[in-house]
């Protein structure tokens, strides 16, 4: 059997979707399998398949039950893995300029207090780590990233904000993410990037994609304003 499915479990998620799960923990190994399966299905899109939805350790495959049944979906997926020679996508490293300060990061001080660090230590620790984009979700282009140092882990807000500005860089538990559009949200905001993570007029519309490596670069408020102005006038 192909090593892709040596530990995979298949579950019917609904009458038109199948869940393929690679373990129960968040890991690079599980992510590699999720990415490979996602890319295989997207590259082939068998008849009756509608979409794939990757997550930390699973892939949800939606299909049209009038064209293909649940058992056939599993067989097709297994055949794809056994018969396809797939090469991994080129790994991209994306630098996200971020202004960390109290104006753009209203929760920076709270994160520092919770972690028993200075605000400068929070910024330095957050900006020197390497992150992996496990998948996009919540809103179009919102990256769920692993790799944040454990000493920065901070609980989400007790009551989510009704409006979080697009570009807000935030911490939620042991994860970090970037709000791609203006939306409600309960993660702790520690800064903001002037980059647009989602733009429906572009192809592709999202700045980041599954499997990207992300690094944050601390910038001043003046640099933030200058870059944001340039972004808005392109």
N, C-alpha and C positions, 0 to 999 in steps of 0.2 A: 504494500500500500504506500502511496505517496506520503512522504513525511509531513506534508501539509496537514493531513488528516489523522496523523498518528494519535493525537490527543483531542481531536475535535468531537464535539457532541452536536447533534442535530435535534432541534425542537420545533414543532409547529407553533408559530406565534399567533396565527390567526388563520382564517380560511383563505387568505391570499398572501401569506408571508411565512418564511422559514428562517429560523435563527440558527446560525452556525457559531458555536462558542468554543474558544480556545482557552480553557482554564477559567479560573475565577479571580485571578489577581491582575494588577496592572504591571506589565513588564515589557521590555523591549522585544523579548522572544515572541510574546503573544502579538504585539504590534506588528512584527515582521510578517506573521502569518495573516493577520487581518489585512495588511496592505497588499500582500500577494494575491489573496483571494479577491479583494476588491478590484484590483487591476485586471485580473483574469476575466472576471465577469464583465467589467466595462469594456474590455478589448474585444469580447466576443458577442455579448448581449444576445444570448440564445432566444429563440422564438418564445414569446410569452413572458419573458422576464421584463419587468418594468423599471426597477431601480435597485441600488444597493446602498445600505446605510451602515458605514463602519462605525464602531465605537472602540472603547479601550481594549476589549478582549473578545469582541464578537462582531459578526456581520449579519445584518438583517436583509434578506433578499425578498423583495416584493414581486409578485407575479400576477398575471391575469388568469384566474381559475377557469375561464371559458376556453383558454388555449392550452393550458398545461396544469396537471395536478401536482399535489404536494410531493408524492413519491417520485415523480418524474423530475421535479426540480432538484431533489437531492441527487438523483442519479446523474443528471446533467452536470451538476457542480463537481461531483466526484470524477466524472470523465474529463472535465476541463482540467482538473488538477493533475490527472494521470497522463493526459495526452499533450498538454501544452508546455512548451519550453518558454518560460517567462524570465526575462531579465529585469532586475529591479530598476526602478526609475532613478535617474541621476539625482543624487542627494544635493539639495540646495541648502545653502547657509544664508539666511536672511537677517540683516541687521535692522533692528527696530529702534530708531532714536526716540528717547523718552525723557521728558522733563519731570523730574521728581521734586515736587515742592508742595507746600500746604495749599496753594491756590488750585493746582491741578490734581493734587493727591490728597483729598480731605481726610483720608483715613491713615495717612503715613504715620502720624504721631501715635495713633492708637495701636497700629501694628508694632511700632517700636516699643511701646510700653508693654504690650502683651508678650513680646519676644525678649524683653529685658535687654534691648539693644538701643544704641543711639540711632537717630534718623539717618545719619551718614552711614552707619554700619548696615542698616537695612538696605539703603540704596546700593552700597558697594557690593553687598552679598547678592542682591537680586540681579545686578547688572553684570556680574562676573560669572554667572552660571551659564551652562549650555542647556538649551531646552529642545525637546522633541515634540512636534505636533502630532498627537495621537489621532485626532480627527477634528472635523469642523461640525459645530452644532449650535443649538440654542437659538441663534440668529444666523443669517447667511454670513459666512466668513469668520465666525467666532472660533478661535483655536483653543482647544483643550490641550494643555501642554504639560508634559512631565519633565522632571529634572530640577524642580525648585529645591534649594537646600531645605532640609527638614526644620532647621532652626527658625525659618520664616513662616512656618505653618500658623495660621490664624483663623479662628472660626468666622464664618460668614456673619453678616449683620443680623441682629434679631428681627428687624423689620426691613425688608428690601426697600430701596429707593424707588420712587415712581419713575424717575428719569435719570439715566446715566448717559453722559455724553459719549458719542462715538470716539474711539481712540483711547478710552480710559484703560489703563493697565491696572490689573487688580489681582488680589489674592483671595482664594476661597478654599479654606482648609489647607490641604497640602499641595494645591494646584495654583497655577497662575494662568491668566488669560487676558485677552484684549477685547473689549466691547467693539464690535464691528459696525454697529449702527446705534443711534439713540434708542434706548430701551430701558424698561425697568431692570433692576438687578440688585442682588444682595451681597456681592463680593466687595472686599475692602479695596478701595481705590487708592493707589499709592503714587500714581503719576498719569501722564497722558502722552501719546505719540501724535505727531501731526500727520502721520501717514493714514491714508484711507485703506481700510482692510476690505471694504466691499464697495463696488461701484457697478451698478447694473448696466452701465453703458459700455463697459469694457469686456473683452473676451480673452481670458476668463475673468469673471467679475470679482474674484477673490484674490487678495494679495498672497495669502498663504494656502498651502495644500497639505494633505496628509503626508507625513514623512519628512517634512521640512525640519531643518535645524534652525533654531532662532537664538539670536544673541541680542541683548538690550544694550544700548549705548546711552549713557547719561548725557543730556544736553541742558544748556541754560534756558531760562525763560525767553531770552532774546532770540536764541537759535530756534526755539519752538515756534515763536511768532513768525519769524522769517520763513521757516520751512512751510508752515501752515498757509501763509499768504501765497507762496509759490505754488503749493498744491491746489489752492482754490482758483488760481488764475491760469492753470494749464488748460 
